[in-house]
Amino acid sequence: MNRETLYINNEAQVKSLEKKIDDLYNIIEKFIAEKQSIGDWMNEELTMNITGLGKTKLYELRNTGKVRSSSLTERKLFYRRSDLERLLNKNQK
């Protein structure tokens, strides 16, 4: 790959490039999220990343019936995005 040094002296150009980078980042994030979900169902890793909750807390929420889960294999759990949204709305202050 050919590397060149790029000098940008115009603030508007810098802002434009930053916006393009942010847009690209959002596209990549959306693509990754789509690969980790099936419809309303998200895999456990994506669920943990989005909510900041760990496996233990998700287990507790499953066992108390606050969120539903399903699996395709014994090790691959999925959670409904709508259950998490409902729980957030219920806990809203």
DRENPA-3360 file (N, C-alpha, C; in nm, 2 decimals, always signed):
BEGIN
1 = MNRETLYI = +0.08/-0.12/+0.00/+0.00/+0.00/+0.00/+0.09/+0.12/+0.00 ~ +0.05/+0.22/-0.08/+0.13/+0.34/-0.09/+0.08/+0.44/+0.02 ~ +0.17/+0.49/+0.09/+0.14/+0.58/+0.20/+0.19/+0.72/+0.16 ~ +0.10/+0.81/+0.18/+0.13/+0.95/+0.16/+0.09/+1.03/+0.28 ~ +0.16/+1.14/+0.30/+0.13/+1.24/+0.40/+0.03/+1.34/+0.35 ~ -0.07/+1.35/+0.43/-0.18/+1.44/+0.39/-0.18/+1.56/+0.48 ~ -0.17/+1.68/+0.43/-0.18/+1.80/+0.51/-0.31/+1.87/+0.48 ~ -0.38/+1.91/+0.58/-0.51/+1.98/+0.57/-0.49/+2.11/+0.64;
9 = NNEAQVKS = -0.51/+2.22/+0.58/-0.50/+2.35/+0.64/-0.63/+2.41/+0.66 ~ -0.73/+2.36/+0.61/-0.86/+2.42/+0.62/-0.95/+2.35/+0.72 ~ -1.00/+2.43/+0.82/-1.08/+2.37/+0.93/-1.21/+2.30/+0.87 ~ -1.26/+2.35/+0.77/-1.38/+2.29/+0.71/-1.35/+2.16/+0.65 ~ -1.24/+2.14/+0.60/-1.20/+2.01/+0.54/-1.18/+1.91/+0.66 ~ -1.12/+1.96/+0.77/-1.10/+1.87/+0.88/-1.24/+1.82/+0.94 ~ -1.33/+1.92/+0.95/-1.47/+1.88/+1.00/-1.53/+1.78/+0.91 ~ -1.52/+1.81/+0.78/-1.58/+1.72/+0.68/-1.52/+1.58/+0.69;
17 = LEKKIDDL = -1.39/+1.57/+0.70/-1.33/+1.44/+0.72/-1.37/+1.37/+0.85 ~ -1.38/+1.44/+0.95/-1.43/+1.39/+1.08/-1.57/+1.33/+1.07 ~ -1.66/+1.41/+1.00/-1.79/+1.36/+0.98/-1.80/+1.23/+0.90 ~ -1.72/+1.23/+0.79/-1.71/+1.11/+0.71/-1.66/+0.99/+0.79 ~ -1.56/+1.01/+0.87/-1.51/+0.90/+0.96/-1.62/+0.85/+1.06 ~ -1.69/+0.95/+1.12/-1.80/+0.91/+1.21/-1.91/+0.83/+1.14 ~ -1.94/+0.88/+1.02/-2.04/+0.81/+0.94/-2.00/+0.67/+0.90 ~ -1.87/+0.65/+0.87/-1.82/+0.52/+0.84/-1.82/+0.43/+0.96;
25 = YNIIEKFI = -1.78/+0.49/+1.07/-1.78/+0.41/+1.20/-1.92/+0.36/+1.23 ~ -2.02/+0.45/+1.21/-2.16/+0.41/+1.24/-2.21/+0.30/+1.15 ~ -2.17/+0.31/+1.02/-2.21/+0.20/+0.92/-2.15/+0.07/+0.97 ~ -2.02/+0.07/+1.01/-1.95/-0.05/+1.05/-2.02/-0.11/+1.18 ~ -2.05/-0.02/+1.27/-2.12/-0.06/+1.40/-2.25/-0.13/+1.36 ~ -2.33/-0.07/+1.27/-2.46/-0.12/+1.24/-2.44/-0.26/+1.17 ~ -2.34/-0.27/+1.08/-2.31/-0.40/+1.02/-2.28/-0.51/+1.12 ~ -2.19/-0.47/+1.21/-2.15/-0.57/+1.32/-2.28/-0.61/+1.40;
33 = AEKQSIGD = -2.36/-0.51/+1.44/-2.48/-0.54/+1.52/-2.57/-0.63/+1.44 ~ -2.59/-0.61/+1.31/-2.68/-0.69/+1.23/-2.63/-0.83/+1.22 ~ -2.50/-0.85/+1.22/-2.44/-0.99/+1.22/-2.46/-1.06/+1.35 ~ -2.48/-0.98/+1.46/-2.49/-1.04/+1.59/-2.64/-1.05/+1.64 ~ -2.73/-1.03/+1.55/-2.87/-1.03/+1.58/-2.95/-1.10/+1.47 ~ -3.07/-1.15/+1.51/-3.16/-1.21/+1.42/-3.30/-1.15/+1.45 ~ -3.34/-1.06/+1.37/-3.46/-0.98/+1.40/-3.45/-0.91/+1.53 ~ -3.55/-0.94/+1.62/-3.55/-0.87/+1.75/-3.45/-0.94/+1.85;
41 = WMNEELTM = -3.39/-1.05/+1.81/-3.30/-1.13/+1.90/-3.16/-1.08/+1.88 ~ -3.09/-1.06/+2.00/-2.95/-1.02/+1.99/-2.87/-1.13/+2.07 ~ -2.75/-1.16/+2.02/-2.67/-1.26/+2.09/-2.62/-1.20/+2.23 ~ -2.57/-1.28/+2.31/-2.54/-1.24/+2.45/-2.43/-1.14/+2.45 ~ -2.33/-1.15/+2.36/-2.22/-1.06/+2.35/-2.27/-0.92/+2.32 ~ -2.35/-0.91/+2.22/-2.41/-0.78/+2.18/-2.49/-0.72/+2.29 ~ -2.57/-0.80/+2.36/-2.66/-0.76/+2.47/-2.57/-0.70/+2.58 ~ -2.46/-0.77/+2.61/-2.37/-0.72/+2.72/-2.31/-0.59/+2.67;
49 = NITGLGKT = -2.27/-0.58/+2.55/-2.20/-0.45/+2.50/-2.30/-0.34/+2.50 ~ -2.42/-0.36/+2.46/-2.52/-0.25/+2.46/-2.56/-0.21/+2.60 ~ -2.59/-0.31/+2.69/-2.64/-0.27/+2.82/-2.54/-0.25/+2.92 ~ -2.42/-0.30/+2.90/-2.31/-0.29/+3.01/-2.33/-0.39/+3.12 ~ -2.42/-0.48/+3.10/-2.45/-0.59/+3.20/-2.36/-0.71/+3.18 ~ -2.33/-0.78/+3.28/-2.25/-0.90/+3.27/-2.34/-1.02/+3.26 ~ -2.27/-1.14/+3.24/-2.34/-1.26/+3.22/-2.43/-1.30/+3.35 ~ -2.37/-1.26/+3.47/-2.44/-1.30/+3.59/-2.57/-1.22/+3.60;
57 = KLYELRNT = -2.57/-1.09/+3.57/-2.69/-1.01/+3.58/-2.79/-1.05/+3.47 ~ -2.74/-1.08/+3.35/-2.84/-1.13/+3.25/-2.90/-1.26/+3.29 ~ -2.82/-1.35/+3.36/-2.87/-1.48/+3.41/-2.98/-1.45/+3.51 ~ -2.96/-1.35/+3.60/-3.06/-1.31/+3.70/-3.19/-1.26/+3.64 ~ -3.17/-1.17/+3.54/-3.29/-1.12/+3.47/-3.37/-1.23/+3.40 ~ -3.30/-1.33/+3.34/-3.36/-1.44/+3.28/-3.44/-1.52/+3.38 ~ -3.38/-1.56/+3.49/-3.44/-1.64/+3.59/-3.55/-1.58/+3.66 ~ -3.56/-1.45/+3.67/-3.67/-1.38/+3.73/-3.78/-1.34/+3.63;
65 = GKVRSSSL = -3.76/-1.38/+3.51/-3.86/-1.36/+3.40/-3.87/-1.21/+3.35 ~ -3.77/-1.13/+3.38/-3.77/-0.99/+3.34/-3.73/-0.98/+3.19 ~ -3.65/-1.07/+3.14/-3.62/-1.08/+3.00/-3.63/-1.22/+2.95 ~ -3.66/-1.24/+2.83/-3.67/-1.37/+2.77/-3.54/-1.40/+2.70 ~ -3.51/-1.53/+2.69/-3.39/-1.57/+2.61/-3.43/-1.70/+2.53 ~ -3.34/-1.72/+2.43/-3.36/-1.84/+2.35/-3.22/-1.88/+2.31 ~ -3.21/-2.00/+2.25/-3.08/-2.04/+2.21/-3.09/-2.13/+2.09 ~ -2.99/-2.13/+2.01/-2.98/-2.22/+1.89/-2.90/-2.34/+1.93;
73 = TERKLFYR = -2.80/-2.32/+2.02/-2.72/-2.43/+2.08/-2.72/-2.41/+2.23 ~ -2.66/-2.50/+2.30/-2.65/-2.48/+2.45/-2.57/-2.36/+2.49 ~ -2.47/-2.32/+2.41/-2.38/-2.22/+2.45/-2.41/-2.08/+2.39 ~ -2.51/-2.07/+2.30/-2.53/-1.95/+2.23/-2.67/-1.89/+2.27 ~ -2.67/-1.79/+2.36/-2.79/-1.74/+2.41/-2.83/-1.61/+2.33 ~ -2.96/-1.59/+2.31/-3.01/-1.47/+2.25/-3.11/-1.40/+2.34 ~ -3.12/-1.27/+2.33/-3.21/-1.19/+2.41/-3.29/-1.10/+2.32 ~ -3.42/-1.08/+2.36/-3.50/-0.99/+2.28/-3.47/-0.84/+2.31;
81 = RSDLERLL = -3.44/-0.77/+2.21/-3.42/-0.63/+2.22/-3.54/-0.56/+2.28 ~ -3.66/-0.60/+2.24/-3.78/-0.54/+2.30/-3.80/-0.56/+2.45 ~ -3.75/-0.68/+2.50/-3.75/-0.70/+2.64/-3.66/-0.60/+2.72 ~ -3.55/-0.58/+2.66/-3.46/-0.48/+2.72/-3.51/-0.34/+2.72 ~ -3.57/-0.30/+2.61/-3.63/-0.17/+2.60/-3.75/-0.16/+2.70 ~ -3.83/-0.26/+2.71/-3.94/-0.26/+2.80/-3.89/-0.24/+2.95 ~ -3.78/-0.32/+2.98/-3.73/-0.31/+3.11/-3.67/-0.17/+3.14 ~ -3.61/-0.11/+3.04/-3.55/+0.03/+3.06/-3.67/+0.13/+3.08;
89 = NKNQK = -3.77/+0.11/+3.00/-3.89/+0.20/+3.01/-3.95/+0.19/+3.14 ~ -3.96/+0.06/+3.19/-4.03/+0.04/+3.32/-3.95/+0.10/+3.44 ~ -3.81/+0.10/+3.42/-3.73/+0.15/+3.53/-3.70/+0.30/+3.51 ~ -3.75/+0.36/+3.41/-3.73/+0.51/+3.38/-3.78/+0.59/+3.50 ~ -3.71/+0.69/+3.54/-3.74/+0.77/+3.65/-3.78/+0.91/+3.60;
% end
